[in-house]
Amino acid sequence: MVRSPLTPQQRAAGKRLGAYLRQARGDRKPAEVAHAASISPETLRKIETGRLATPAFTTVAALAAVLAVPLEDLAQICLPDLNLQQAG
């Protein structure tokens, strides 16, 4: 199966997501965070650098849990034009 090339918007969203997660990681070692999220350190590095612009939802959810970041915040970063509102 061949994937379609990513759009410039998807690549930009991936870079924003990666930068945010890198900042949220702070001084924690990448290997520590990756292990806690059950992903490889290489996968975390690719996400943080924007090389993996569209990580799987379960990967993003695991990182959000490990870094104590609300998924809603990550959705706003990845999809800023959707004007997401809280349900409730």
N, C-alpha and C positions, 0 to 999 in steps of 0.2 A: 504494500500500500504506500503510495507516494503522498506526502503531505504537501499542501499548498504553501507557497512561500508566505512568511509573515508580512503583514502590512507594516508600514512605518509607524502607525499608531500602536500596533501590538508590540513592536520593538521598543518604542518609547515607554509604554506601560511597563514592560519588563524591566527596563532600566530604573524606573521610579520605584517599582516594587523591590528590586534588589537593593537600591540605596536605602530605602526605608528599613528593610530587614537588617541590613548591615548596621545601621544606626541603632536599631532596637537591640541587636546583639551586644553592643557596647564592648566591654573588655573581655567578655566571655570568649574562650577559645572556639574557633570554628568546629573543631573535632568534637568538643563537648556538646555544642548545640546540635550538630548533625546526629550524633549518637542518641541524644535525648529525643530527637524527632524521628529516629529510625530511618535516616537517609545517610548517604555517603558524604564525607567531607567535600568530595569533588562536586557532587550535586549542589551542595550549599554554596560552594564557590561560584559555580556557574550561575546560580540564581542571583547571588549578590552582585555579580559583575554584569548581569543582563544578558549573558550568553544563552541562558535558558529562560527565554522571555515568557513562556506559557507553561509553567510547571503544573503538574496535576493538582486538582483541588485537595486531595488528601495530603499532599506534600505541603501545600500552603496552610491547610488547617493544622497540621502537626507543628509547623513552625510557629504559627500564631499561638498555639497552646503553650509551647515551650518558652516562647518569648513574652508571654502574657500580653499579647496584642489582640484587640478585638478584630474578628473577621470583617466586621463592617468597615473598620479603618482601611483594611487592605482592599476591600471592594472599592472604596472611594478612590484609592490610589490607582487601581487598575482600570476603573470605569468612571472617570471624573465627569463625563458628559451625561451620565444617566440620572443625576440628581436624586440619588437614593435617599429614601426617607425611612425613618424607623417605623416598623409596624407595631401595633400594639393596641 
